[in-house]
């Protein structure tokens, strides 16, 4: 957003007659400078976050469209799913013996396959990431694909490339978390300063909220920038903050705890009752979660391939009185099957901080408000490169205008 240089003569006279308005204009010019340089330096990153984010809003549908033979199945009439243990065993048999099953995605509808993710270490020590599709009605493998290797920076599949760009900019993890987190915080400042600059001090709200009819290219570019920024700000701010929370939870959670206690489910660990203690399977973890939330539809199932890890089963469609969100995640000890944590905002023990953190992923993905929310996040992501390009054009226009005025 940029300051309104298209004021009517009456507004200019009002400004000259009102010293306080002049002071506000002067302060806003300072915010404009901050907004300008944040936009110029971070606009490319904002564009990357926005474009990849818009794609990832619909990544299940896109992934199935790109890999129909592996991820789309025929739903037999009056057929039911095979037992989970059988489905997971089929995926395991399609991989080498040393493969670790670390994640599973439950079919999103009757035409989708199970997506099972495995990590496989090769002789060189590099870890390969594989995805295996399994037909839920027959427990037969529909295909598998290599998604990437730990010793290579570029993922092998389109969706994984979008995820790596969106969350890590294809940078090493120790660098990407800082770059993405800090840039997200600065982009929040950029958005807020843009709103300050946009605010019509002279009360001409119509000019601030609409395009000027029959305007030239310069004014159209200006109007496109300010309206795109204003109408997407309400979605942009929570999406940016939730992005920071997801890449820097160890930094964000302590700040939230200054205001309210927060339980972060990824910090729980499994404790073996004895050396070499047996572990429960992922299918048993899902059964435990379903006993807790019988009406929930399993979605993401986090495996526990390493000794201290926990199972986490996230379910959708859990309807609780007074709760807008219908997503619940159950954290389970891999040895005893004990429930260690419930990420459930409807619980009477849920704190304000826990409810706040529970909202972050649904807000970031748009899932919080169904298809309407997904579309809003999709549009906001597409607005990011528009804001960057129109902002650069506006800056160049003003530079050229300043040079001509100096001659």
C-alpha positions as CSV (number, residue, x, y, z in Angstrom):
1,X,0.0,0.0,0.0
2,X,1.2,3.6,-0.5
3,X,0.0,7.0,0.5
4,X,-2.8,8.6,-1.4
5,X,-1.4,11.2,-3.8
6,X,-4.7,11.7,-5.5
7,X,-6.4,14.1,-3.1
8,X,-9.1,16.5,-4.1
9,X,-8.4,20.3,-3.7
10,X,-10.8,20.4,-0.8
11,X,-8.8,17.8,1.1
12,X,-5.5,19.7,0.5
13,X,-7.1,22.9,1.9
14,X,-8.4,21.0,4.9
15,X,-4.9,19.7,5.6
16,X,-3.4,23.2,5.4
17,X,-6.0,24.5,7.9
18,X,-5.5,21.6,10.3
19,X,-2.0,21.4,11.9
20,X,-2.8,18.0,13.6
21,X,-3.7,16.5,10.3
22,X,-0.3,17.7,8.9
23,X,1.4,16.0,11.8
24,X,-0.4,12.8,11.1
25,X,0.6,13.1,7.4
26,X,4.2,13.5,8.5
27,X,4.1,10.5,10.8
28,X,2.4,8.4,8.1
29,X,5.3,9.4,5.7
30,X,7.6,7.7,8.1
31,X,5.5,4.6,8.1
32,X,5.5,4.7,4.3
33,X,9.3,4.6,4.3
34,X,9.2,1.5,6.6
35,X,6.6,-0.1,4.4
36,X,8.4,0.7,1.2
37,X,11.7,-0.9,2.2
38,X,10.2,-3.9,3.9
39,X,8.1,-4.5,0.7
40,X,11.1,-4.1,-1.6
41,X,13.4,-6.4,0.4
42,X,10.8,-9.0,1.4
43,X,8.4,-8.8,-1.5
44,X,9.9,-11.7,-3.4
45,X,9.8,-13.9,-0.4
46,X,6.1,-12.9,0.2
47,X,5.4,-13.8,-3.4
48,X,7.0,-17.3,-2.9
49,X,5.1,-17.9,0.3
50,X,1.8,-16.7,-1.4
51,X,2.0,-18.7,-4.6
52,X,3.2,-21.9,-2.9
53,X,0.6,-21.4,-0.2
54,X,-2.2,-21.0,-2.7
55,X,-1.2,-24.3,-4.3
56,X,-0.9,-26.1,-1.0
57,X,-4.4,-25.1,0.0
58,X,-5.6,-27.7,-2.6
59,X,-2.6,-30.0,-2.5
60,X,-4.6,-33.2,-1.9
61,X,-6.7,-32.6,-5.0
62,X,-3.6,-31.6,-7.0
63,X,-1.6,-34.6,-5.9
64,X,-4.4,-36.9,-6.9
65,X,-4.7,-35.2,-10.3
66,X,-1.0,-35.6,-10.9
67,X,-0.8,-39.2,-9.7
68,X,-4.3,-40.8,-10.4
69,X,-3.1,-44.3,-10.8
70,X,-1.4,-44.3,-7.4
71,X,-3.7,-42.1,-5.3
72,X,-7.2,-42.6,-6.8
73,X,-9.1,-45.9,-6.4
74,X,-12.4,-47.4,-7.4
75,X,-15.0,-47.6,-4.6
76,X,-16.8,-50.9,-4.8
77,X,-20.5,-50.9,-4.0
78,X,-21.2,-51.5,-0.3
79,X,-17.5,-52.2,0.4
80,X,-15.7,-51.3,3.6
81,X,-12.0,-50.7,4.3
82,X,-9.7,-53.5,5.1
83,X,-8.2,-53.5,8.7
84,X,-5.6,-50.8,9.2
85,X,-3.0,-53.4,10.3
86,X,-3.4,-55.1,6.9
87,X,-3.2,-51.8,5.0
88,X,0.0,-50.7,6.9
89,X,1.5,-54.2,6.4
90,X,0.9,-54.0,2.7
91,X,2.8,-50.7,2.5
92,X,5.6,-52.1,4.6
93,X,6.0,-55.1,2.3
94,X,6.5,-52.8,-0.6
95,X,9.6,-51.2,1.0
96,X,13.0,-52.6,2.1
97,X,13.1,-54.3,5.5
98,X,14.9,-51.3,7.1
99,X,12.2,-48.8,6.1
100,X,10.6,-46.8,8.9
101,X,6.9,-46.0,8.7
102,X,6.7,-42.4,9.9
103,X,3.5,-41.0,8.6
104,X,0.1,-41.9,7.1
105,X,-2.7,-39.9,5.5
106,X,-6.1,-41.4,5.8
107,X,-8.2,-41.3,2.5
108,X,-10.1,-37.9,2.3
109,X,-13.0,-39.5,0.5
110,X,-14.2,-42.8,-0.9
111,X,-12.1,-42.5,-4.0
112,X,-8.8,-41.7,-2.3
113,X,-6.0,-44.2,-1.5
114,X,-4.1,-44.4,1.8
115,X,-0.8,-42.5,1.6
116,X,2.0,-44.0,3.7
117,X,5.3,-42.4,4.1
118,X,8.5,-44.2,4.8
119,X,12.2,-43.3,5.5
120,X,14.9,-45.6,4.2
121,X,18.6,-45.2,5.0
122,X,20.9,-46.4,2.2
123,X,24.4,-47.7,2.4
124,X,25.9,-44.2,2.2
125,X,23.9,-43.0,5.2
126,X,21.5,-40.8,3.1
127,X,17.8,-41.1,3.9
128,X,15.3,-41.6,1.1
129,X,11.7,-40.4,1.6
130,X,9.1,-42.7,-0.1
131,X,5.4,-42.5,-0.4
132,X,3.3,-45.7,-1.0
133,X,-0.3,-45.7,-2.1
134,X,-2.6,-48.5,-0.8
135,X,-6.1,-49.3,-1.9
136,X,-8.2,-49.2,1.3
137,X,-10.8,-51.7,0.0
138,X,-8.3,-54.4,-1.1
139,X,-5.1,-53.6,0.9
140,X,-3.2,-53.8,-2.3
141,X,-0.4,-51.4,-3.2
142,X,-1.4,-49.0,-5.9
143,X,2.1,-47.5,-6.5
144,X,5.1,-45.8,-4.8
145,X,7.3,-42.9,-5.5
146,X,10.6,-41.5,-4.2
147,X,10.0,-38.0,-2.9
148,X,13.5,-36.9,-2.1
149,X,16.8,-37.7,-0.4
150,X,18.5,-36.1,2.6
151,X,21.7,-35.5,0.6
152,X,19.9,-33.6,-2.2
153,X,18.3,-30.2,-1.8
154,X,15.6,-30.5,-4.5
155,X,12.6,-32.7,-3.8
156,X,11.5,-35.1,-6.6
157,X,7.7,-34.5,-6.6
158,X,5.8,-31.3,-7.4
159,X,3.9,-31.2,-4.1
160,X,7.0,-31.8,-2.0
161,X,8.8,-29.1,-3.9
162,X,5.9,-26.7,-3.0
163,X,6.1,-27.7,0.7
164,X,9.8,-27.2,0.8
165,X,9.6,-23.9,-0.8
166,X,6.8,-22.7,1.4
167,X,8.2,-23.8,4.7
168,X,11.9,-23.8,4.1
169,X,12.7,-21.9,0.9
170,X,14.8,-25.0,-0.1
171,X,17.3,-24.0,2.6
172,X,18.9,-26.2,5.3
173,X,16.7,-26.6,8.3
174,X,18.8,-24.7,10.8
175,X,18.9,-21.7,8.4
176,X,15.4,-21.9,7.0
177,X,13.6,-21.7,10.3
178,X,15.3,-18.4,11.1
179,X,14.9,-16.9,7.6
180,X,11.2,-18.0,7.3
181,X,10.3,-17.0,10.9
182,X,12.0,-13.6,10.9
183,X,10.8,-12.7,7.4
184,X,7.3,-13.7,8.5
185,X,7.5,-11.3,11.5
186,X,8.8,-8.5,9.3
187,X,6.0,-9.1,6.8
188,X,3.4,-8.7,9.6
189,X,5.0,-5.3,10.3
190,X,4.8,-4.6,6.5
191,X,1.1,-5.4,6.5
192,X,0.4,-3.3,9.5
193,X,2.3,-0.3,8.2
194,X,0.5,-0.7,4.9
195,X,-2.8,-0.4,6.8
196,X,-1.5,2.7,8.5
197,X,-0.5,4.2,5.2
198,X,-3.8,3.2,3.6
199,X,-6.0,4.8,6.3
200,X,-7.8,7.8,4.8
201,X,-7.1,10.6,7.2
202,X,-9.3,13.0,5.3
203,X,-12.3,10.6,5.5
204,X,-12.6,9.8,1.8
205,X,-13.4,6.1,2.4
206,X,-14.8,5.5,-1.1
207,X,-11.5,6.4,-2.7
208,X,-9.7,4.1,-0.2
209,X,-11.9,1.1,-0.8
210,X,-12.6,1.2,-4.5
211,X,-11.0,1.8,-7.9
212,X,-11.3,5.2,-9.6
213,X,-13.4,4.9,-12.7
214,X,-11.8,5.6,-16.0
215,X,-8.4,6.2,-14.4
216,X,-5.1,5.8,-16.2
217,X,-2.5,3.1,-15.8
218,X,-0.7,4.9,-12.9
219,X,-3.8,5.3,-10.8
220,X,-5.0,1.8,-11.7
221,X,-1.7,0.3,-10.4
222,X,-2.0,2.4,-7.2
223,X,-5.7,1.3,-6.6
224,X,-4.9,-2.3,-7.3
225,X,-2.1,-2.2,-4.7
226,X,-4.1,-0.5,-2.0
227,X,-7.3,-2.5,-2.5
228,X,-5.5,-5.9,-2.7
229,X,-3.6,-5.1,0.5
230,X,-6.7,-3.9,2.4
231,X,-9.1,-6.7,1.4
232,X,-6.6,-9.5,2.1
233,X,-5.2,-8.1,5.4
234,X,-7.7,-9.8,7.6
235,X,-6.6,-13.2,6.3
236,X,-2.9,-12.2,5.7
237,X,-2.1,-11.4,9.3
238,X,-3.3,-14.6,11.0
239,X,-1.7,-16.7,8.1
240,X,1.6,-15.0,8.6
241,X,1.6,-15.4,12.4
242,X,0.5,-19.1,12.2
243,X,3.4,-19.6,9.7
244,X,5.8,-18.2,12.3
245,X,4.3,-20.4,15.0
246,X,4.7,-23.5,12.9
247,X,8.4,-23.0,12.0
248,X,9.5,-21.5,15.3
249,X,7.3,-23.1,18.0
250,X,10.2,-23.2,20.5
251,X,10.4,-19.4,20.3
252,X,6.7,-18.6,20.0
253,X,5.3,-20.9,22.7
254,X,7.4,-19.3,25.6
255,X,6.1,-15.9,24.6
256,X,2.5,-17.2,24.6
257,X,3.1,-18.8,28.0
258,X,3.7,-15.3,29.5
259,X,-0.1,-14.9,29.0
260,X,-1.5,-18.4,29.3
261,X,-0.2,-22.0,29.8
262,X,0.4,-23.8,26.6
263,X,0.8,-27.6,26.0
264,X,2.7,-28.3,22.8
265,X,2.0,-31.8,21.6
266,X,5.3,-32.3,19.7
267,X,7.2,-32.0,23.0
268,X,5.8,-35.2,24.5
269,X,7.9,-38.3,24.6
270,X,7.4,-42.0,25.0
271,X,9.0,-43.7,28.0
272,X,9.9,-47.4,27.7
273,X,8.8,-49.3,30.8
274,X,11.8,-51.6,30.4
275,X,14.7,-52.1,28.0
276,X,13.6,-53.5,24.6
277,X,9.9,-53.1,25.6
278,X,7.5,-54.0,22.8
279,X,5.6,-51.2,21.1
280,X,2.0,-50.9,19.8
281,X,1.4,-50.5,16.1
282,X,0.1,-47.4,14.3
283,X,-3.2,-49.2,13.8
284,X,-3.6,-49.7,17.6
285,X,-2.8,-46.0,18.0
286,X,-5.7,-45.1,15.7
287,X,-8.0,-47.5,17.6
288,X,-7.1,-45.7,20.8
289,X,-7.9,-42.3,19.2
290,X,-11.2,-43.6,17.8
291,X,-12.2,-44.7,21.3
292,X,-11.5,-41.2,22.5
293,X,-13.4,-39.6,19.6
294,X,-15.7,-42.2,18.0
295,X,-17.3,-39.9,15.6
296,X,-14.0,-38.5,14.3
297,X,-12.6,-39.2,10.9
298,X,-8.8,-40.0,11.0
299,X,-6.7,-37.7,8.9
300,X,-3.0,-37.6,9.8
301,X,-1.3,-40.4,11.6
302,X,2.2,-39.6,12.9
303,X,4.3,-42.7,13.4
304,X,6.8,-43.3,16.1
305,X,9.8,-45.0,14.4
306,X,12.3,-43.8,17.1
307,X,12.4,-44.9,20.8
308,X,11.3,-41.6,22.4
309,X,8.7,-40.6,19.8
310,X,5.0,-40.7,20.3
311,X,2.1,-41.5,18.0
312,X,-0.2,-38.6,17.2
313,X,-3.6,-39.2,15.5
314,X,-5.4,-36.2,14.2
315,X,-9.1,-36.6,13.4
316,X,-11.6,-34.3,11.6
317,X,-15.3,-34.1,12.1
318,X,-15.4,-34.2,15.9
319,X,-18.5,-32.3,16.8
320,X,-18.5,-30.8,20.3
321,X,-21.0,-28.3,21.7
322,X,-19.6,-24.7,21.7
323,X,-16.6,-25.6,19.6
324,X,-16.2,-24.2,16.1
325,X,-13.2,-26.4,15.2
326,X,-13.9,-30.1,14.6
327,X,-10.3,-31.2,14.6
328,X,-8.7,-33.1,17.5
329,X,-5.3,-34.6,17.9
330,X,-4.5,-37.4,20.4
331,X,-0.9,-38.0,21.5
332,X,-0.2,-41.6,22.5
333,X,2.8,-43.4,24.2
334,X,4.3,-45.9,21.7
335,X,4.9,-48.5,24.5
336,X,1.9,-48.4,26.8
337,X,-0.8,-46.8,24.6
338,X,-1.5,-44.3,27.2
339,X,-2.9,-41.0,26.0
340,X,-0.4,-38.3,26.9
341,X,-2.2,-35.2,25.5
342,X,-5.4,-34.2,23.9
343,X,-5.3,-31.2,21.6
344,X,-8.9,-30.4,22.2
345,X,-10.2,-26.8,22.6
346,X,-13.6,-28.0,23.9
347,X,-12.1,-29.6,27.0
348,X,-12.9,-27.7,30.3
349,X,-9.2,-27.8,31.1
350,X,-8.1,-26.2,27.8
351,X,-6.4,-22.9,28.5
352,X,-6.6,-19.8,26.3
353,X,-3.1,-20.4,25.1
354,X,-3.9,-24.0,24.1
355,X,-7.1,-22.9,22.3
356,X,-5.0,-20.2,20.5
357,X,-2.4,-22.7,19.3
358,X,-5.0,-25.2,18.3
359,X,-6.4,-22.6,15.8
360,X,-3.0,-22.0,14.1
361,X,-2.9,-24.8,11.5
362,X,-6.6,-24.6,10.6
363,X,-6.2,-20.8,10.1
364,X,-3.0,-21.2,8.1
365,X,-4.5,-23.8,5.7
366,X,-8.0,-22.3,5.6
367,X,-9.5,-25.5,7.0
368,X,-11.0,-23.6,10.0
369,X,-13.9,-22.4,7.8
370,X,-14.2,-25.2,5.3
371,X,-14.2,-24.5,1.6
372,X,-14.9,-20.8,2.2
373,X,-11.7,-20.6,4.3
374,X,-9.6,-22.4,1.8
375,X,-10.7,-20.2,-1.0
376,X,-10.0,-17.0,1.1
377,X,-6.5,-18.3,1.9
378,X,-6.0,-19.2,-1.8
379,X,-7.0,-15.7,-3.0
380,X,-4.8,-14.1,-0.3
381,X,-1.8,-16.1,-1.5
382,X,-2.4,-15.0,-5.1
383,X,-2.6,-11.4,-3.9
384,X,1.0,-11.6,-2.6
385,X,2.8,-11.4,-5.9
386,X,0.2,-8.7,-7.0
387,X,1.2,-6.6,-4.0
388,X,4.9,-7.1,-4.7
389,X,4.7,-6.2,-8.4
390,X,2.4,-3.3,-8.0
391,X,4.5,-2.0,-5.1
392,X,7.7,-2.1,-7.2
393,X,5.9,-0.4,-10.1
394,X,4.6,2.3,-7.8
395,X,8.1,2.9,-6.4
396,X,9.6,3.2,-9.9
397,X,6.8,5.6,-11.0
398,X,7.6,7.8,-8.0
399,X,11.3,7.7,-8.6
400,X,10.8,8.7,-12.2
401,X,8.5,11.5,-11.1
402,X,11.0,12.7,-8.6
403,X,13.8,12.8,-11.2
404,X,11.7,14.8,-13.6
405,X,10.7,17.3,-10.9
406,X,14.4,17.8,-10.0
407,X,15.3,18.7,-13.6
